[in-house]
């Protein structure tokens, strides 16, 4: 025996309660103990709206099937579970397991018009095809309450087996099939006398039940046996047993009777049974802990409540795939579709559980990007949770792939920073809505790879999970973008000096995205006046001193340099104080002529200009002759230490006159020139 949803004080016979205890704790047992009854084909085919019930101060969410969005919520009793809509679509009956009553909703106004006391722990509910009576299972009082829908009062109570869970009425309205989880059987009620006509043994812990549209078979879900029992309603015997998923809970049959959809809370999926062969044809993954399922009157869609995911999965019955997931309130449980198919009513056992936000992020771009151009990404942040964001900061952040750099990032209402590629805002985002999109413009480099993946994340707003979106991007090559771009640099060290040599270094590089194409690269230097080339060379270069050019044709990869060129020059004695050397480079696939200049300072040299003192060691004695001009000019006696212009000569010794005349000294003479 297990504790009931009623504050954990009373025993409950159905094992599904134990599973729910493990999954959601005692606080949620009220919502999970008894799965909702699948509406009978009679009323399901006539009602196009789906209603979902909620427990403990429960409520009902109303979904518009045209947009698959929640349009309103309706407060109901405590522990709302099962829900059924009348064949004319005017009313929805909701069982409230904790307050032991049934709420009657006017579907025109979506308000509760009356509350009907029933038995202990009501769970499932089904309306007769003529809409005159409603049958409610009471799992703790082991009976079924029969409500007269004209007066909305209980007219009779029918004892059944132990722990009645599910109920379905045959299309002709003559019988009601009730599953008894504790006694592992099905009670068949004669609706004319409201007495149990027979009891049918089935699998362990039967729960959900559905009758085919032609009334010939009843499908019974056996929770503990992990199977579905098929009952022949003519003989009220089990004709076959179908293995299904883990912990099956509910079943719904399509209006054409060809398929039965079974929810499996233990394996988070829905199994589809072919009713012609009574075999499982496919398995559909849905949300976490799927509980109830209802099929639209036209048979095109099945709505599945996912207890832990706080949403409803919409299955396309043509493809048996989930096409939409609808955020609803916490712990969605029962579900029913209105006869016209326009609305779905979903019950929620608990409304005192705060509905939280669940952020989403999507990342997209149009077409391919191109190297050397710009591209644009669009980032959209939404709220897929049942509740709004809480007003705390929501942060979206982008991470660009290699070869891309952010040019700008912005969005209406967002505070964005290009440096960190983050955008933030704190305004509340309601469930099902999205913030204005963020536009991220990027510069695509010329070396961007062909494939890259952009990543965006979002967190905050009361959602502690970091959600991620990726956007694979194809980048087209740009032939123009792949050309080389030569560079040239000209430099020297220190200052040059008149009458001496100087050295320039010329370096050619490639700053473009592509390598040079193997055609000739030509470097040409133009020396200023008073500088003459002594030599020019460089490893791998073919250089000419006559015209100061160097060439080579080997490809130069992007981002690399050729070996430097060394240019040695002679500085004239008449060179000016400042000159500028210029060098150019072109070729290699780069049609631009690139230029480098190198301003150079030239120092004056006393060897080339001005007076100089005669060293003390050779200072001429008094009476020595000095020639201060060209040969054969006059000589004069000079004092020691006298300054002479460059080119003068002082000659001492016996033959000083001859020495001065000859411009050099002889043996034993000193000549200064």
Secondary structure, 3 states (H helix, E strand, C coil): CEECCCCCCCEECCHHHHHHHHHHCHHHHHHHCCCCCCCCHHHHCCECCEEEEEEEEEEEEEEECCCCEEEEEEECCCCEEEEEECCCCCEEEEEECCCCEEEEEECCCCEEEEEEECCCCEEEEEECCCCCEEEEEECCCCEEEEEECCCCEEEEEEECCCCEEEEEECCCCCEEEEEECCCCEEEEEECCCCEEEEEEECCCCEEEEEECCCCCEEEEEECCCCEEEEEECCCCEEEEEEECCCCEEEEEECCCCCEEEEEECCCCEEEEEECCCCEEEEEEECCCCEEEEEECCCCCEEEEEECCCCEEEEEECCCCEEEEEEECCCCEEEEEECECCCEEEEEECCCCCCCCCCEEEEEEECCCEECCCEEEEEEEEEECCCCCCCCCCEEEEEECCCCEEEEEEECCCCEEECCCCEEEECCCCCCCCECCCEEEEEEECCCCCCEEEEEEEEEECCEEEEEEEEEEEEEECCCHHHCCCEEEEEEECCCEECCCEEEEEEEEEECCCCCCCCCCEEEEEECCCCEEEEEEECCCCEEECCCCEEEECCCCCCCCECCCEEEEEEECCCCCCEEEEEEEEEECCEEEEEEEEEEEEEECCCCCCCEEECCHHHCCCCCCEEECCCCCCCEEECCCCCEEECCCEEEECCCHHHHHHHCCCCCCCEEEC
